[in-house]
């Protein structure tokens, strides 16, 4: 890998982590608002928050099957765009199960 290609790859990784950090920070700052909007108690909020690790496990399973066909670069691009597009749905949910599903995705 040339120095320029290595720098581009490094910048790409930084950009992806930055975007995911912004998405996560915007969600965590609104947890109390979403909790009161839906009317969740602490236990049901915990159930809804299980969508995040469940989605991570599902993403690992899917990505292991998709990476050989698309390559890691294309998969990261598609996943990042998908995360940015689906992120706002977390705040638009009206039930615990819709919140779970939005966090899963």
N, C-alpha and C positions, 0 to 999 in steps of 0.2 A: 504494500500500500504506500502510495506516495505521501509526502508530507501534507500536500494540499487536500488529498482525499481523507487523510486521517483527521485533519482539522475540521473538515466538513462533517465527518461522522461525529466528532466530539461536539461540535456546535448543535448538531441534530439531537443528540442525547440530552444536552443541556436544555434545549427548547422544549422537548417532550416532558422532561421532569418539571420544568417551569410551568407549562400549561396544566399538567396534572396537579401541581401544587396550588395553582389558582383555583381550579375546579374544586379541589378538596376544601380549601380555605373558605370559598364562598358557600359551600354546603354547611360546614361545621358552624359557621357564624350564624346560620339561620335555623339550627336545630330547635332552639326554644320556640321560635315563631311557628315552625311547622308542627311541633308537638302540641302547642295550644290551638292552632288552627284545626287540626284533626281531632283534638280532644283526647290525646293519648296519656295514659299514666306511664310511670317509669318502666314497668314491666313490658307493656306493649311497645313502647319506644325501643326497648332492647330487642324485641322480636323483629321489629322493622329494620333495626340497624344490622341484624344478621344477614340482610341482603348484600351488604358490601363484601364480607368474606366469602359468602356463597357465590357471588358473582366472580370473585377472584379465582376460586377453584374451577368454576365453569370456564373462565377465560383461559386458564392453563390447559385444560383438556381440549378446548377448541383450537387454541393456538398451536398445540403440538401436532395437530392434524393438518392445519392450514399452512404452517411455515414451510414445509417442503414444497408446496405448490406455488405459494406466492412470494416467499422470501420474507425475512424479518423486516426489511425496510418497508415494503408495501403493507405488511400487516400492521406495523406501528402507525403508518399514515392513516390507514382505514380506521383503526381503533381510536386514534386521537380525534379524528373528525367525528366519529360516532359518539365519543364521550362528550365532546363539545355540543353536539346537537341534542343529545338526550339529557344532559345535565339540568336544563331548566324544568324538565318534567318532575323532578324531585319536589320542587316547590309548588307544583300544581296538583298534587295528589290530594285525595279527599278521604281515603281510608288507609288503615294500617297495611292492608295487603297491596294496595296500589303503591304505597311508599316502599314497601319491601321490594316489589317488582321494579320500581324505578331505580332503587339502589342496586338491585341485582344487575340491571343492564348497565 
